[in-house]
Amino acid sequence: MSAQQPAFGKSGAAPKAETGARALAHGFWHRPDWMGLVSDVLMLFASVLFGIALVKFASTLPLFGLRQVTVVSPLSHVTRAQLEYVASSALNGNFFTVDLEGGRKAFENLPWVRSATLRRVWPGEIVVQLEEHVATAYWRSIDSGDTRLVNTFGELFDGASNGNLPVFSGPPEASGVILGQLKLLNEMFSPMERKVVTLSLSGRQAWQVKLDNGMVVELGKDQPRSPLADRLKRFVKLWPQLSATLPRPVQVADLRYSTGFAIRMAGNEQRKGKQ
């Protein structure tokens, strides 16, 4: 019995050893298809990294330096010196590394520049397209008295101008509304052959106009029961008859009344008119 015991004890271990050998034989290192797939992925990854590094290196070579900055827009207010300063200070790097967004912002910080667009043109050129503001009125701050400009979009901007432009004043956020009102009022005053030179909107939304003959017209608020346009049309309609009978020029016309208006002539003489 003792001689047979070792043989009895090994009879259960042989199958386990055989199972482990089979698992090893079927593992990763014995699967050429898996190894090939992993190898391909690693090679692709390495190629991408190498390509990125190569592009970065090539982009720093002097071969790709900026050769020219071209402004293609006709300009009336921006000077050549201003353009050269922005180009030299903001457009750094080469054809690939230059910061176009930073350059755009730098050009738009110039007075009179409303918008800027920059694009690359191979092999070493940056093309700049600028849109200048077109001033349509002066803007006088109610609080500080500082003067700015209003463009054709009703936007405020900083700039210097000697143009014969109307003057606006009011809340800064109302510059577009005031510009729109200017166009309407000039049309309504056209039968009088007058134009608006000063247009003010108070914080209470009351309108005041000064015409090119010096007359001040108090329009007041635009109210549903007494629309501003109706009151002004009534005054313009009666103006030919009224002006023919007045001995002196009108200094102030007060149109804030719902059924009539009042005028004050030179010498503080006041008259009232009714519809």
LUMDREN-118659 format. One record per residue: x, y, z of N, C-alpha, C, CB in turn. Coordinates in steps of 0.2 Angstrom, whole numbers, padded with zeros to 4 digits, always signed. Glycine has a CB too. Example, Ala and Ser with C-alpha at 12.3 -4.5 7.8 and 13.67 -1.06 7.14 Angstrom:
<recs>
+0066-0028+0039+0062-0022+0039+0066-0016+0039+0057-0022+0045+0064-0011+0035+0068-0005+0036+0064+0000+0039+0070-0003+0029
</recs>
This chain:
<recs>
+0004-0006+0000+0000+0000+0000+0004+0006+0000-0005+0000+0006+0010+0006+0004+0014+0012+0004+0017+0014-0002+0019+0011+0010+0019+0009-0006+0022+0010-0013+0017+0013-0018+0025+0004-0016+0011+0012-0017+0005+0014-0021+0003+0021-0019+0000+0009-0022+0004+0023-0013+0001+0030-0011+0004+0036-0015+0003+0031-0004+0010+0036-0017+0013+0042-0021+0009+0042-0027+0020+0042-0022+0008+0036-0030+0005+0036-0037-0002+0038-0036+0005+0029-0040-0006+0037-0031-0013+0039-0029-0013+0046-0028-0015+0035-0023-0008+0049-0025-0008+0056-0024-0007+0060-0030-0003+0058-0018-0003+0058-0035-0002+0062-0041-0007+0062-0046+0005+0060-0044-0012+0057-0045-0017+0056-0051-0021+0062-0052-0021+0050-0049-0023+0066-0046-0027+0072-0047-0023+0079-0049-0030+0074-0040-0016+0079-0049-0013+0085-0051-0011+0085-0058-0006+0085-0047-0011+0080-0062-0009+0080-0069-0014+0084-0073-0009+0073-0071-0021+0083-0072-0025+0087-0076-0024+0095-0075-0032+0085-0075-0023+0097-0069-0022+0104-0068-0016+0107-0072-0021+0106-0060-0011+0103-0071-0005+0106-0075-0006+0106-0082+0001+0101-0074-0010+0101-0085-0011+0101-0092-0016+0107-0094-0015+0095-0094-0021+0109-0090-0025+0115-0091-0021+0122-0091-0030+0115-0085-0016+0123-0086-0012+0129-0086-0008+0129-0092-0007+0128-0080-0005+0124-0095-0001+0124-0101-0005+0126-0107+0002+0117-0102-0012+0124-0107-0016+0126-0113-0018+0133-0112-0022+0122-0112-0019+0136-0106-0020+0143-0106-0014+0147-0108-0022+0145-0098-0008+0145-0106-0002+0149-0108-0002+0149-0115+0004+0146-0104-0003+0143-0118-0002+0142-0125-0007+0147-0129-0003+0135-0128-0013+0148-0126-0018+0152-0129-0018+0160-0127-0025+0149-0128-0013+0162-0123-0012+0169-0121-0011+0174-0126-0007+0169-0115-0010+0180-0124-0008+0186-0128-0002+0185-0133-0008+0192-0124+0003+0183-0129+0009+0182-0133+0009+0176-0138+0015+0181-0128+0004+0172-0138+0004+0167-0143-0002+0168-0148+0002+0160-0139-0004+0175-0148-0009+0177-0153-0006+0182-0158-0016+0180-0149-0004+0180-0163-0001+0185-0168-0005+0190-0170+0002+0181-0174-0012+0188-0171-0017+0193-0174-0017+0199-0169-0023+0190-0175-0018+0197-0162-0018+0203-0157-0012+0207-0157-0020+0200-0150-0006+0204-0157+0000+0207-0157+0001+0212-0163+0006+0202-0156-0001+0210-0168-0001+0214-0174-0005+0220-0174-0003+0210-0180-0011+0219-0171-0016+0225-0170-0013+0230-0166-0023+0222-0168-0011+0228-0160-0008+0232-0155-0002+0236-0158-0006+0229-0149+0002+0232-0162+0008+0235-0165+0006+0241-0170+0012+0230-0169+0001+0239-0174-0002+0244-0179-0004+0251-0175-0007+0242-0183-0008+0250-0169-0010+0256-0166-0004+0260-0163-0015+0253-0160+0001+0256-0160+0007+0260-0157+0010+0264-0163+0011+0255-0154+0011+0261-0169+0014+0264-0174+0011+0270-0177+0015+0259-0180+0004+0269-0177+0000+0275-0179+0000+0281-0174-0007+0273-0180+0000+0279-0168+0001+0284-0162+0008+0288-0163+0000+0281-0156+0013+0284-0164+0020+0287-0164+0020+0291-0170+0025+0281-0164+0017+0289-0176+0017+0293-0182+0014+0300-0181+0014+0289-0188+0008+0300-0178+0005+0306-0176+0009+0311-0172-0002+0305-0173+0012+0308-0167+0016+0312-0163+0022+0315-0167+0019+0308-0157+0025+0311-0171+0031+0313-0175+0028+0318-0180+0034+0307-0179+0023+0317-0183+0020+0322-0187+0019+0329-0184+0014+0320-0191+0016+0329-0178+0015+0335-0174+0021+0339-0173+0011+0334-0168+0026+0335-0170+0032+0338-0169+0036+0341-0175+0037+0333-0166+0035+0337-0181+0038+0340-0187+0035+0346-0189+0038+0334-0192+0028+0346-0189+0025+0353-0191+0027+0358-0186+0017+0352-0191+0027+0357-0180+0029+0363-0175+0036+0365-0177+0029+0360-0168+0041+0360-0178+0047+0362-0180+0048+0366-0186+0052+0356-0180+0044+0364-0191+0045+0367-0198+0041+0374-0197+0041+0363-0203+0036+0375-0193+0033+0381-0193+0037+0387-0190+0027+0381-0189+0043+0385-0186+0047+0390-0183+0053+0391-0188+0050+0387-0177+0054+0388-0193+0059+0390-0198+0058+0397-0201+0060+0384-0203+0064+0400-0202+0063+0407-0205+0060+0407-0212+0070+0410-0206+0060+0401-0215+0057+0400-0222+0050+0403-0222+0057+0393-0224+0046+0402-0216+0039+0404-0216+0038+0410-0212+0035+0398-0212+0042+0415-0212+0042+0421-0209+0037+0426-0213+0048+0425-0209+0034+0431-0210+0029+0435-0213+0033+0440-0217+0025+0439-0207+0031+0440-0223+0034+0445-0228+0030+0451-0229+0035+0441-0235+0024+0451-0228+0020+0457-0230+0013+0457-0227+0019+0457-0238+0011+0463-0225+0004+0464-0222+0001+0469-0226+0005+0467-0214-0005+0467-0229-0008+0471-0234-0015+0473-0232-0009+0468-0241-0016+0480-0232-0023+0483-0230-0026+0484-0237-0022+0489-0226-0032+0481-0238-0035+0481-0244-0041+0486-0244-0038+0474-0246-0043+0489-0239-0049+0493-0238-0047+0501-0239-0052+0493-0231-0051+0504-0243-0049+0512-0244-0051+0515-0237-0054+0515-0249-0046+0519-0235-0047+0522-0228-0047+0530-0228-0042+0520-0223-0051+0533-0224-0052+0540-0224-0049+0543-0218-0059+0542-0225-0049+0539-0212-0047+0542-0206-0041+0539-0203-0053+0542-0201-0040+0532-0204-0035+0529-0201-0028+0530-0205-0036+0521-0201-0023+0532-0201-0017+0534-0205-0012+0528-0206-0013+0539-0200-0007+0529-0210-0002+0524-0212+0002+0523-0206+0002+0526-0218+0003+0528-0202+0007+0527-0196+0004+0522-0191+0009+0534-0192-0003+0523-0190-0006+0519-0185-0006+0512-0188-0014+0522-0185-0007+0511-0194-0007+0504-0197+0000+0501-0196-0009+0504-0204+0005+0504-0197+0011+0501-0196+0013+0500-0189+0017+0506-0199+0011+0504-0184+0012+0503-0177+0008+0496-0175+0009+0509-0173+0002+0495-0177-0002+0489-0175+0001+0483-0178-0009+0490-0177+0003+0484-0185+0006+0478-0188+0013+0476-0185+0007+0480-0195+0017+0480-0183+0023+0479-0180+0023+0476-0173+0028+0484-0180+0018+0479-0169+0017+0477-0162+0012+0471-0161+0015+0483-0158+0008+0470-0165+0003+0465-0164+0003+0458-0168-0004+0467-0165+0006+0459-0174+0007+0453-0178+0014+0450-0178+0006+0455-0186+0015+0447-0172+0022+0444-0171+0022+0436-0173+0023+0444-0163+0028+0433-0174+0028+0426-0176+0029+0426-0183+0022+0423-0173+0027+0420-0186+0028+0418-0193+0021+0417-0196+0033+0413-0194+0021+0414-0202+0015+0413-0206+0010+0409-0202+0016+0411-0212+0013+0404-0198+0009+0399-0195+0007+0401-0188+0012+0392-0195+0012+0405-0184+0011+0406-0177+0008+0413-0176+0017+0405-0174+0007+0417-0181+0004+0424-0179-0003+0423-0176+0005+0428-0186-0004+0427-0172-0011+0427-0168-0015+0432-0172-0010+0429-0161-0020+0429-0176-0024+0433-0180-0030+0436-0176-0027+0429-0186-0032+0433-0171-0037+0436-0166-0034+0442-0162-0040+0430-0162-0028+0441-0160-0025+0446-0156-0024+0452-0161-0019+0444-0153-0022+0451-0167-0021+0456-0172-0028+0460-0174-0018+0454-0178-0033+0456-0174-0040+0459-0176-0042+0464-0170-0045+0453-0176-0041+0462-0164-0043+0466-0158-0038+0472-0158-0042+0462-0152-0032+0472-0160-0028+0477-0160-0030+0483-0165-0020+0475-0161-0032+0480-0171-0034+0485-0176-0040+0488-0174-0035+0481-0183-0045+0484-0171-0051+0487-0169-0051+0492-0163-0056+0481-0167-0045+0492-0160-0044+0497-0154-0042+0504-0157-0039+0495-0150-0041+0504-0164-0039+0511-0167-0045+0515-0167-0036+0510-0174-0044+0522-0166-0050+0526-0167-0052+0526-0175-0048+0534-0166-0059+0526-0176-0062+0526-0182-0063+0519-0185-0059+0530-0187-0060+0514-0182-0061+0507-0185-0066+0504-0181-0054+0503-0183-0071+0502-0185-0077+0498-0182-0076+0491-0182-0083+0500-0187-0073+0488-0187-0072+0481-0187-0066+0479-0191-0078+0477-0190-0063+0473-0190-0057+0471-0194-0057+0464-0195-0050+0473-0190-0055+0462-0201-0054+0455-0203-0047+0453-0205-0060+0453-0208-0044+0448-0203-0037+0446-0205-0037+0439-0207-0032+0447-0199-0034+0438-0213-0033+0431-0216-0026+0430-0218-0038+0430-0221-0024+0424-0218-0017+0422-0221-0018+0421-0229-0015+0416-0217-0013+0423-0232-0012+0421-0239-0005+0418-0240-0013+0428-0244-0005+0412-0243+0002+0409-0244+0006+0413-0249+0000+0401-0246+0012+0413-0248+0016+0410-0243+0018+0414-0237+0023+0407-0246+0017+0420-0237+0019+0424-0231+0016+0431-0230+0026+0425-0231+0009+0431-0232+0006+0438-0232+0000+0437-0227+0004+0439-0239-0001+0443-0224-0007+0444-0220-0012+0449-0223-0006+0445-0212-0018+0448-0225-0022+0453-0228-0027+0455-0223-0026+0450-0234-0027+0462-0222-0031+0465-0217-0037+0469-0221-0027+0470-0213-0043+0468-0219-0049+0472-0221-0052+0476-0215-0054+0467-0225-0052+0482-0216-0055+0486-0211-0061+0490-0213-0050+0492-0209-0066+0491-0208-0072+0495-0209-0072+0501-0205-0079+0490-0208-0072+0506-0207-0072+0513-0204-0079+0515-0201-0068+0518-0207-0079+0518-0196-0085+0522-0194-0087+0527-0199-0085+0524-0187-0093+0528-0200-0095+0534-0204-0099+0538-0199-0100+0532-0210-0096+0544-0197-0099+0548-0192-0106+0552-0195-0095+0554-0190-0111+0552-0191-0117+0555-0193-0120+0560-0188-0123+0550-0194-0117+0560-0182-0119+0565-0177-0113+0566-0172-0126+0564-0174-0113+0571-0168-0109+0572-0162-0114+0569-0156-0107+0579-0161-0110+0567-0151-0114+0565-0145-0111+0569-0139-0113+0557-0144-0115+0572-0136-0113+0576-0130-0116+0573-0123-0115+0584-0130-0111+0571-0119-0113+0568-0113-0117+0573-0108-0107+0565-0109-0123+0570-0106-0127+0575-0101-0123+0576-0095-0133+0571-0100-0119+0571-0092-0116+0571-0086-0109+0575-0086-0115+0564-0083-0105+0573-0091-0098+0576-0091-0097+0581-0096-0093+0570-0092-0102+0581-0101-0101+0586-0106-0096+0584-0112-0099+0593-0104-0093+0578-0111-0088+0575-0116-0092+0574-0122-0085+0569-0113-0088+0575-0128-0091+0574-0134-0088+0568-0138-0089+0580-0139-0092+0563-0140-0090+0558-0144-0094+0558-0151-0092+0551-0141-0094+0553-0155-0097+0553-0161-0102+0547-0162-0092+0552-0167-0107+0548-0166-0112+0543-0167-0111+0541-0175-0119+0545-0166-0111+0534-0176-0110+0532-0183-0117+0530-0186-0106+0525-0183-0117+0528-0192-0123+0527-0195-0127+0521-0193-0122+0526-0203-0124+0517-0188-0128+0512-0185-0131+0514-0178-0124+0506-0184-0130+0520-0176-0132+0523-0170-0127+0521-0164-0139+0520-0168-0121+0519-0166-0116+0517-0161-0112+0522-0159-0112+0511-0163-0110+0523-0153-0105+0528-0150-0098+0526-0151-0106+0530-0143-0094+0530-0153-0087+0529-0154-0082+0535-0153-0085+0526-0161-0076+0534-0151-0072+0540-0150-0068+0542-0156-0067+0538-0144-0068+0548-0158-0064+0550-0164-0065+0558-0164-0067+0547-0170-0061+0561-0168-0061+0568-0169-0064+0570-0176-0054+0571-0168-0068+0575-0177-0071+0577-0183-0073+0584-0183-0078+0573-0184-0072+0587-0189-0074+0594-0190-0080+0595-0194-0068+0598-0193-0083+0589-0195-0089+0589-0200-0095+0593-0197-0091+0582-0201-0099+0596-0201-0105+0599-0199-0111+0594-0198-0107+0604-0205-0111+0592-0192-0115+0586-0190-0120+0589-0184-0111+0580-0188-0126+0586-0184-0130+0587-0178-0127+0585-0172-0137+0584-0180-0130+0587-0166-0128+0586-0160-0133+0582-0156-0125+0592-0156-0132+0576-0153-0136+0572-0149-0134+0573-0142-0136+0565-0152-0139+0572-0138-0138+0571-0131-0144+0567-0128-0137+0578-0127-0142+0563-0123-0147+0559-0119-0144+0553-0116-0152+0556-0125-0147+0548-0114-0144+0542-0111-0140+0538-0116-0150+0537-0108-0134+0536-0115-0130+0533-0120-0133+0527-0123-0123+0531-0117-0137+0523-0120-0140+0517-0123-0146+0519-0128-0143+0513-0118-0147+0526-0128-0153+0528-0133-0150+0531-0139-0157+0533-0129-0144+0530-0141-0141+0534-0146-0144+0531-0153-0133+0532-0147-0145+0525-0153-0149+0522-0159-0156+0525-0160-0149+0515-0159-0159+0525-0155-0166+0528-0155-0166+0536-0157-0170+0528-0148-0161+0539-0154-0161+0546-0156-0159+0547-0164-0156+0550-0152-0155+0543-0166-0153+0543-0173-0159+0542-0178-0148+0538-0175-0163+0537-0176-0169+0536-0179-0174+0541-0179-0173+0529-0177-0175+0545-0173-0179+0550-0172-0177+0556-0177-0180+0552-0165-0170+0557-0177-0168+0563-0182-0170+0562-0189-0160+0562-0182-0170+0556-0192-0173+0555-0198-0180+0557-0199-0171+0548-0201-0184+0555-0194-0191+0556-0195-0192+0564-0194-0195+0552-0189-0189+0567-0189-0190+0574-0188-0188+0578-0194-0187+0576-0182-0182+0577-0197-0180+0580-0203-0185+0580-0209-0173+0578-0205-0188+0574-0209-0194+0574-0214-0200+0578-0213-0196+0566-0215-0201+0578-0206-0207+0582-0204-0206+0589-0204-0210+0580-0197-0200+0592-0203-0198+0599-0204-0197+0601-0211-0193+0600-0199-0197+0597-0216-0195+0598-0222-0200+0604-0225-0195+0592-0227-0206+0603-0224-0211+0609-0227-0209+0616-0224-0218+0607-0225-0206+0616-0219-0203+0623-0216-0196+0624-0219-0203+0622-0208-0193+0620-0223-0187+0620-0225-0182+0621-0220-0186+0626-0230-0182+0617-0215-0178+0617-0209-0175+0610-0207-0182+0620-0203-0169+0610-0204-0166+0604-0202-0164+0604-0195-0160+0603-0206-0164+0599-0192-0162+0598-0185-0155+0598-0184-0165+0591-0182-0153+0603-0179-0145+0603-0178-0144+0601-0171-0143+0611-0179-0149+0601-0167-0148+0598-0160-0154+0594-0158-0146+0603-0155-0153+0588-0155-0158+0584-0153-0157+0580-0147-0160+0578-0159-0161+0582-0142-0160+0580-0135-0166+0575-0133-0159+0586-0130-0164+0570-0129-0169+0566-0125-0167+0566-0118-0169+0559-0129-0172+0568-0114-0171+0568-0107-0171+0561-0104-0175+0573-0103-0170+0561-0097-0170+0555-0094-0178+0553-0093-0167+0555-0087-0182+0558-0093-0189+0557-0093-0193+0555-0100-0193+0563-0090-0188+0554-0105-0190+0553-0112-0194+0559-0115-0195+0547-0112-0192+0565-0114-0195+0571-0117-0190+0573-0122-0196+0576-0111-0192+0575-0128-0188+0577-0133-0188+0585-0134-0191+0574-0140-0182+0587-0136-0181+0594-0137-0177+0595-0144-0178+0598-0131-0179+0600-0148-0176+0600-0155-0173+0608-0155-0180+0598-0160-0168+0608-0158-0165+0615-0161-0164+0615-0168-0159+0617-0157-0167+0619-0172-0167+0620-0179-0161+0624-0181-0174+0622-0182-0160+0624-0188-0154+0627-0191-0155+0635-0191-0153+0625-0198-0161+0637-0190-0162+0644-0189-0162+0647-0182-0169+0646-0192-0160+0642-0177-0160+0644-0170-0166+0643-0166-0158+0651-0170-0172+0641-0169-0178+0640-0165-0177+0633-0161-0184+0640-0170-0179+0634-0155-0180+0628-0151-0187+0626-0150-0177+0630-0143-0188+0619-0152-0195+0616-0152-0195+0611-0146-0196+0613-0158-0199+0613-0141-0201+0608-0136-0206+0603-0138-0203+0612-0129-0204+0597-0139-0209+0592-0141-0212+0588-0135-0206+0587-0146-0208+0587-0130-0211+0584-0124-0211+0576-0125-0217+0586-0122-0215+0573-0122-0215+0565-0122-0220+0563-0128-0218+0562-0116-0219+0557-0130-0223+0554-0135-0228+0550-0131-0219+0550-0140-0234+0553-0131-0240+0550-0127-0245+0547-0131-0242+0555-0122-0248+0542-0129-0254+0539-0133-0260+0544-0134-0257+0533-0130-0261+0548-0129-0267+0552-0130-0265+0559-0134-0270+0554-0123-0259+0560-0134-0256+0566-0138-0250+0564-0141-0255+0572-0133-0250+0560-0147-0244+0558-0150-0240+0564-0152-0246+0554-0156-0233+0563-0152-0228+0568-0154-0229+0570-0161-0221+0566-0152-0230+0565-0165-0230+0567-0172-0237+0571-0174-0231+0560-0176-0242+0570-0171-0248+0574-0172-0247+0581-0170-0254+0571-0168-0244+0582-0164-0243+0589-0162-0238+0593-0167-0240+0589-0155-0233+0589-0169-0228+0592-0174-0231+0594-0181-0222+0588-0174-0236+0589-0183-0239+0590-0189-0243+0596-0189-0243+0584-0192-0247+0597-0184-0251+0603-0183-0247+0609-0183-0255+0602-0176-0242+0610-0180-0237+0616-0179-0235+0617-0186-0232+0615-0174-0232+0612-0190-0229+0613-0197-0235+0615-0201-0226+0607-0199-0241+0613-0201-0246+0615-0205-0248+0622-0204-0252+0611-0204-0248+0625-0198-0250+0632-0196-0244+0636-0197-0252+0632-0190-0238+0634-0198-0232+0638-0198-0232+0643-0204-0226+0634-0199-0234+0642-0210-0234+0647-0215-0238+0653-0213-0236+0645-0222-0244+0652-0210-0248+0658-0208-0246+0661-0202-0255+0655-0207-0243+0657-0198-0240+0660-0191-0234+0664-0193-0239+0655-0186-0230+0662-0196-0223+0666-0198-0225+0672-0202-0218+0661-0201-0230+0672-0206-0231+0678-0210-0234+0684-0205-0236+0677-0215-0237+0682-0200-0240+0687-0195-0235+0690-0189-0246+0685-0193-0230+0686-0188-0225+0688-0183-0220+0693-0184-0222+0681-0180-0220+0698-0180-0215+0703-0181-0208+0702-0180-0217+0709-0177-0206+0697-0176-0200+0695-0175-0199+0687-0175-0198+0697-0167-0193+0685-0176-0191+0677-0176-0194+0674-0170-0184+0676-0177-0196+0668-0170-0198+0664-0165-0191+0661-0161-0203+0658-0167-0191+0661-0155-0185+0658-0151-0187+0651-0149-0183+0663-0145-0193+0651-0146-0195+0644-0143-0202+0643-0145-0195+0644-0135-0203+0637-0148-0210+0634-0149-0212+0628-0144-0211+0632-0157-0217+0629-0140-0218+0624-0135-0224+0620-0138-0220+0627-0128-0223+0614-0140-0228+0609-0143-0230+0604-0138-0225+0606-0149-0229+0605-0132-0231+0600-0127-0239+0600-0125-0227+0601-0120-0242+0605-0128-0250+0605-0126-0253+0601-0131-0252+0613-0127-0259+0598-0128-0262+0593-0132-0267+0596-0138-0266+0588-0128-0269+0602-0136-0274+0605-0141-0271+0612-0144-0280+0607-0137-0265+0613-0143-0262+0619-0146-0254+0620-0145-0265+0625-0144-0252+0626-0145-0244+0627-0144-0243+0634-0142-0240+0625-0151-0238+0635-0139-0236+0642-0137-0229+0644-0140-0235+0642-0129-0228+0650-0142-0222+0652-0145-0219+0658-0141-0223+0654-0152-0213+0659-0141-0209+0665-0138-0205+0668-0143-0206+0663-0131-0206+0674-0144-0202+0678-0149-0196+0681-0146-0206+0683-0153-0192+0684-0150-0186+0688-0147-0189+0694-0143-0181+0690-0153-0187+0695-0137-0189+0700-0133-0194+0697-0128-0193+0705-0137-0194+0691-0127-0198+0687-0122-0206+0688-0123-0197+0690-0115-0208+0690-0129-0215+0690-0130-0218+0683-0132-0217+0695-0136-0223+0682-0128-0226+0675-0129-0233+0675-0132-0226+0671-0123-0234+0670-0137-0241+0670-0140-0243+0662-0139-0241+0673-0147-0249+0661-0139-0252+0654-0140-0256+0653-0146-0256+0653-0133-0256+0647-0148-0260+0646-0154-0264+0639-0152-0256+0645-0160-0270+0639-0155-0274+0633-0154-0276+0631-0161-0280+0634-0150-0278+0624-0161-0280+0621-0167-0287+0624-0169-0280+0613-0167
</recs>
